[in-house]
Structure formats: C-alpha cells, structure tokens
Amino acid sequence: MNTDHGSDPAGGPAPTGPDARQRPGKTGPLMMLGLAVVAGGLGLGVYSGFRARSTADATLKRTTADAAVSVVDVISPTSTASTQEIRLPGTTQAFTDAPIFARTNGYVKRWYFDIGAHVKEGQLLAEIETPEVDQQLEQARADLETARANLKQAQITADRWRALLETDSVSKQETDVAVSALSATKATVDSNLANVRRLEQLQAFEKIYAPFDGVITARNVDIGVLVNAGSTTTSGRELFHMAAIQTLRVFVAVPEVYSRAARPGGSATLTLDEFPGRSFEGKLVRTANAIDLTSRTLNVEVDVDNPRGELLPGAYVFVHLKLPRQIATVTVPVNTLLFRAEGLQVAVVRDGKAQLVPITIGRDYGTSVEITAGIQPTDQVIVGPSDSLTSGTRVRLAAAPPGAKP
C-alpha cells in the first residue's frame, strides 16, 4: 500500500513546506501585466504634459496676436434729410444803380430833390446855367444864317450861268466854277446846321432829368456850385446818385458742390437780422454758368420784389436755397477726419480691417462736418484714428457703434 501523499511528476518526491504553493510556471504573466500597467501610466503622463504645453503655447500665441490688433471705437454716420436747404450770405443791390453827371459846363442854378426822394422817370432834378454855351449857340445860329444867305446867292449865280451856257454866252469853265461854288456853300450850310444842333443839345443838358423811376441816394451839389461835363473817369462832379429799389438783386456765391441747387426759375427765401421772424420770397433768375477758379463757387443772382421799399440796397441778408432730393449727405464728428497728403480721408472698418476712404466735405458745423461723398450711413467710421493707420490694418471694435443693429 502506497502511503505517499503526492509524488513529483518526474517520479521524485513532491516538495513539502512553505515553498510547496509557489509554482515557477505562473510568475511570468503577472510580471508582464505589472510592467504594462506601469508603462501605460508613464505614457499617459507624458501625453498629458505634452498636450498641456501645446495648449499653453497656442494660448500664448493667440494672446500675443490679439494684443497686436488695435482696439478702435467706431460710430455710424448720421443721415441727413434728403431734401434740405443751404444758408448763404449775400448783399442786396439796387436793380438799377446809376450816378448822374452833368454833360455841360456851368453853375448849378437850382435843384429840386434831396436824398431819399422818390422820383419818376423824366422828372426835373436840377438846372444848370451855361452862359458860354448860350453865347456859342447864338454865334452858331448867326453863322448858319450867313451860310444860308451865301447859299441863296450861289444858287442864283449857278442858275444864271447854266442859262447863259445854253446860248454860248459864257464858257463851260466859268459855269463849272459857279456850280462848284454852289456845292461848297451847301456843305457850309450843313456844317453850320450840325454845329447849331450840337450846341442846342448841350443847352438841353442844362436841365438834369431822372433817367428811371427810383430814389435819390446821394446829392453832391448845391446852388452856385461850378460843375463840369464829365464822368467817373474824369474830374467831373457827380451831381446825384439814383437807385431803382422796386426790385432788388442779391448775388450769392454758391459752393460748387451745391451748384445743382442753383437752377434758374427756382425759388429762394431771404432773411435779415433786422426783420426777425420774417422772410422774403425771391426768385433765382440767372447764374454765371461758370465756376470761379479762385473760390470754386457759382455766382447766382436772386431777385426779390420790394414794392414797399422795406429792403434797402446794401443790406446783409441770408439766402436759403433748397437742395434737390438727389443730394444725400451724412454727418460725422470732426475727430474722425484724417488729413493726409492724398487729401481728406476717414477710416472705416470692413471685414475686420481698417480702410482709408477719401471723402468730400460739404458744410462745416464746428464739432461735426457734412460728408457729401465717400461714405454711407451703414459704414463704421473709426473715431480718433492714429496717424500711422494704413489700409488693411487689422482692428477690433471696442464696442458696438451707437445706433448700430446688434
């Protein structure tokens, strides 16, 4: 009877004691599992560190790039009414304005109207005494009578010689001399008659008449004053100055950008400081049809009726002209403007970048300006742009522009 509890597979005795539970065949797989776990943990740690560093680098690059982008404030241009008016200064002028001079030499005998007097065309303003002209006229008339008497005698002589020539009583030469003398005498009569008429015209200038309906604005003579025939280009004295004020002219310099508002036949409104709350209706009658090269303005004439004489020539007025509807403008603050060698510009934000846009200014309101061309109400205009700003520079909005849609 075999009493052994176990035997070795090789036929030897089975191991006994504490080491009897440890079998060398099962130790390898456990060690491999442990090594795999350790290696996985190390790999996970390396991956986590690498990812954290990459994330930090990307964050740093993004922060640096964001810091390099300028932060700007923008505003939206304010639209103005499509139909508006412009207010331009002007000066009223008399429709007809004329200085009155003497056309003959003499002394002022009397005058009939002073400054402020309203006179009608043809009314007598003053009389001049011309004794020298009167004597010259008398002499010219006497010379005319002498010439006419000589003409009568020459006519009789010529007729007689023609009759004698028919009977061959006189020669042809003598007859021709008599006929020529008749022609010369006729020319002398005509010359003396013209001289008489000239002196009669000078004598008629002794009376000074109003050339048109108007008001006397100046009187520069008095009784007994010696006056000479003359005009503004000679030493002649201006006797009176007259102005027709039933209708007044106002000449206005309209800026070129608003020249379309100056259409003949259009209406205009006049306001004056001395008539607060009142306006006077005028009519745009003509333009110069040419832009002044110095001021870049169009000279426009506005006529206004003045039947009661309320408006005075030389008054300072404001002329209000309506702009046509096709002129659309916007206004922006003055701190958005850029003064460059290329001209006046503003910076607008488009697709995250700054773009420099040339503009045309209409009116200057002080703290803001009117822009007639270059930008639209939907543009985002940079406020206070730096002098170094160029087109294409990336920018970031600090806040939404006032009035912009979210």
SVG drawing of the C-alpha trace seen along z (x, -y; Angstrom):
<svg xmlns="http://www.w3.org/2000/svg" viewBox="-45 -186 58 188">
<polyline fill="none" stroke="black" stroke-width="0.4" points="0.0,0.0 1.4,-3.3 1.4,-5.7 2.9,-8.7 0.6,-11.9 2.0,-13.0 4.8,-12.5 6.8,-14.6 5.8,-14.3 9.3,-13.2 8.9,-10.4 10.7,-12.1 9.2,-13.1 6.8,-16.1 8.1,-19.3 6.7,-20.0 6.8,-23.0 6.1,-26.8 7.5,-26.8 5.2,-24.0 2.5,-26.8 4.8,-28.8 4.9,-27.4 7.5,-28.8 5.2,-28.4 2.7,-31.2 5.2,-34.0 5.9,-35.4 2.4,-36.6 1.9,-38.6 5.1,-40.4 4.2,-41.3 0.9,-42.7 2.5,-44.9 5.1,-46.2 2.3,-47.1 0.4,-49.0 3.5,-51.0 4.3,-51.7 0.7,-52.9 0.8,-55.2 4.1,-56.7 2.8,-57.2 -0.4,-58.9 1.7,-61.3 4.0,-62.2 1.0,-62.7 -0.8,-64.9 2.3,-67.0 2.8,-67.4 -0.8,-68.4 -0.7,-70.9 2.4,-72.6 0.9,-72.7 -2.3,-74.3 -0.2,-76.9 1.8,-77.7 -1.4,-78.2 -2.9,-80.3 0.2,-82.5 0.3,-82.9 -3.4,-83.8 -3.0,-86.3 0.0,-87.8 -1.8,-88.1 -4.9,-89.6 -2.7,-92.1 -1.2,-93.2 -4.6,-94.1 -5.6,-97.7 -8.8,-98.2 -10.9,-101.1 -14.0,-102.9 -16.4,-103.4 -19.5,-105.4 -22.1,-105.2 -22.6,-108.4 -25.8,-110.3 -28.0,-110.5 -29.3,-114.0 -32.6,-114.7 -32.7,-114.0 -34.2,-117.5 -32.7,-120.3 -31.6,-123.9 -28.3,-125.8 -28.0,-129.2 -25.6,-131.5 -24.7,-135.2 -25.5,-137.9 -25.8,-141.6 -28.8,-143.4 -28.2,-145.7 -30.5,-148.0 -31.9,-146.6 -30.6,-149.7 -27.9,-151.9 -26.6,-155.0 -24.6,-158.1 -25.9,-161.3 -23.3,-163.7 -23.5,-167.0 -23.0,-166.9 -22.2,-170.6 -20.2,-173.2 -21.9,-175.8 -23.2,-176.7 -26.0,-175.0 -29.0,-177.3 -31.3,-175.2 -32.0,-171.6 -35.4,-170.0 -34.9,-166.7 -32.7,-165.6 -31.6,-162.2 -34.4,-159.8 -36.8,-161.4 -38.7,-159.0 -38.8,-160.4 -40.3,-159.3 -38.6,-158.9 -38.3,-162.3 -38.8,-164.4 -36.5,-167.5 -33.8,-167.1 -31.7,-170.3 -30.9,-173.2 -27.5,-174.5 -26.7,-177.9 -24.4,-177.8 -23.8,-181.3 -20.9,-180.3 -22.9,-177.6 -25.8,-180.1 -23.4,-182.6 -21.8,-179.9 -25.3,-178.8 -26.2,-182.4 -23.0,-182.7 -23.6,-179.4 -27.1,-180.4 -25.8,-183.6 -23.1,-181.7 -25.9,-179.4 -27.9,-182.4 -24.9,-183.8 -24.2,-180.4 -27.8,-180.2 -27.7,-183.7 -24.5,-182.7 -26.2,-179.5 -29.1,-181.5 -26.7,-183.8 -24.6,-180.9 -27.8,-179.1 -28.9,-182.3 -25.4,-182.6 -25.2,-178.9 -28.7,-179.1 -27.7,-182.2 -24.5,-180.7 -26.3,-177.5 -28.8,-179.6 -26.0,-181.7 -24.2,-178.5 -27.1,-177.3 -26.7,-180.4 -22.9,-180.0 -22.7,-183.4 -20.2,-182.1 -17.6,-179.3 -18.1,-175.9 -15.3,-176.5 -16.9,-179.5 -20.2,-177.6 -18.4,-174.7 -16.8,-177.2 -20.3,-178.6 -21.8,-175.1 -18.8,-174.1 -19.2,-177.2 -22.9,-176.3 -21.9,-172.8 -19.3,-174.2 -21.9,-176.7 -24.4,-173.8 -21.7,-171.9 -21.0,-175.0 -24.7,-175.3 -24.8,-171.7 -21.8,-172.1 -23.2,-175.2 -26.6,-173.5 -24.8,-170.5 -22.9,-172.9 -26.2,-174.6 -27.8,-171.2 -24.7,-170.2 -24.9,-173.4 -28.7,-173.0 -28.1,-169.5 -25.5,-171.0 -28.0,-173.7 -30.6,-171.0 -28.2,-169.4 -28.8,-172.4 -31.7,-170.5 -31.0,-167.3 -33.8,-164.7 -34.3,-161.4 -33.4,-158.5 -35.7,-156.0 -38.1,-155.5 -36.1,-155.4 -34.9,-157.0 -32.2,-159.7 -29.4,-158.1 -26.9,-160.9 -26.8,-164.7 -23.4,-166.2 -24.2,-169.7 -25.7,-172.9 -26.8,-176.2 -23.9,-178.1 -21.5,-175.2 -19.4,-175.1 -19.8,-171.8 -18.0,-170.4 -19.1,-167.9 -17.6,-164.6 -18.0,-161.0 -16.4,-158.7 -13.2,-158.7 -12.7,-162.4 -12.7,-165.2 -16.4,-165.8 -18.6,-166.1 -21.3,-163.5 -24.5,-165.5 -26.9,-162.8 -26.9,-159.1 -30.1,-157.2 -31.2,-153.6 -34.2,-151.7 -35.4,-149.7 -38.8,-148.3 -36.8,-145.1 -33.5,-144.2 -30.8,-141.9 -28.9,-139.6 -25.7,-138.0 -24.8,-134.7 -21.6,-132.6 -22.9,-129.0 -20.3,-126.4 -19.6,-124.1 -20.9,-121.0 -24.3,-122.7 -24.4,-124.1 -27.2,-121.8 -29.4,-123.7 -28.9,-126.9 -31.4,-126.4 -32.9,-129.5 -36.6,-129.7 -36.3,-128.2 -37.4,-129.9 -35.3,-131.3 -36.0,-132.7 -34.3,-135.8 -34.0,-136.5 -32.5,-139.6 -31.4,-140.3 -33.5,-143.5 -36.6,-141.5 -36.6,-138.7 -39.2,-136.1 -39.9,-137.3 -38.8,-136.0 -39.0,-137.5 -39.6,-135.4 -37.2,-135.7 -36.6,-134.1 -33.4,-132.7 -33.2,-134.4 -29.8,-133.6 -26.3,-132.1 -22.9,-132.8 -22.8,-129.3 -19.2,-129.0 -17.3,-128.1 -15.0,-130.7 -11.5,-129.2 -10.4,-131.1 -13.3,-130.4 -14.8,-127.3 -18.2,-128.9 -21.0,-129.7 -22.3,-133.3 -26.1,-133.3 -28.5,-136.2 -31.7,-136.2 -34.3,-138.9 -36.7,-139.9 -39.7,-142.2 -39.6,-145.2 -42.9,-147.2 -43.0,-148.9 -39.3,-149.7 -38.7,-147.7 -35.5,-146.2 -32.6,-148.6 -29.8,-148.3 -26.6,-147.2 -28.3,-145.2 -26.7,-142.0 -29.0,-139.0 -29.1,-135.3 -30.3,-133.4 -31.9,-130.0 -31.7,-127.7 -33.4,-124.3 -31.2,-121.4 -32.5,-118.8 -33.6,-115.5 -30.9,-113.5 -28.2,-115.0 -27.9,-112.7 -25.4,-113.5 -24.2,-112.3 -22.5,-113.9 -19.6,-112.7 -17.6,-114.2 -14.5,-116.2 -12.3,-113.8 -12.9,-111.1 -11.1,-113.1 -7.6,-112.2 -5.6,-115.0 -3.1,-113.2 -1.1,-114.2 -3.6,-112.2 -6.4,-114.5 -9.1,-114.4 -10.0,-110.8 -11.8,-108.8 -11.0,-105.3 -13.8,-102.7 -13.9,-99.1 -14.6,-96.5 -14.2,-92.7 -12.1,-93.3 -9.7,-95.6 -9.3,-99.4 -9.8,-101.0 -8.9,-104.7 -11.6,-106.3 -11.4,-109.7 -14.3,-112.0 -15.8,-115.3 -16.9,-117.8 -20.0,-119.9 -20.7,-122.2 -18.7,-122.6 -20.8,-122.7 -17.9,-123.1 -17.9,-119.9 -19.1,-117.9 -18.9,-118.1 -21.2,-117.2 -19.9,-114.5 -21.3,-114.6 -19.4,-111.7 -17.2,-108.8 -19.2,-107.0 -22.6,-105.7 -24.8,-105.6 -24.1,-101.9 -20.3,-102.4 -18.4,-102.0 -16.2,-105.1 -13.2,-104.9 -13.1,-107.7 -9.8,-109.3 -7.7,-107.2 -3.9,-107.2 -1.7,-109.0 0.1,-105.7 -3.1,-103.9 -3.0,-102.4 -5.4,-100.5 -5.5,-96.8 -4.5,-97.1 -6.4,-94.6 -8.6,-96.2 -11.0,-95.1 -14.1,-97.0 -14.2,-98.2 -17.9,-98.5 -20.9,-98.4 -21.3,-101.8 -24.2,-103.9 -27.4,-103.1 -25.9,-100.0 -28.1,-97.0 -27.0,-94.0"/>
</svg>
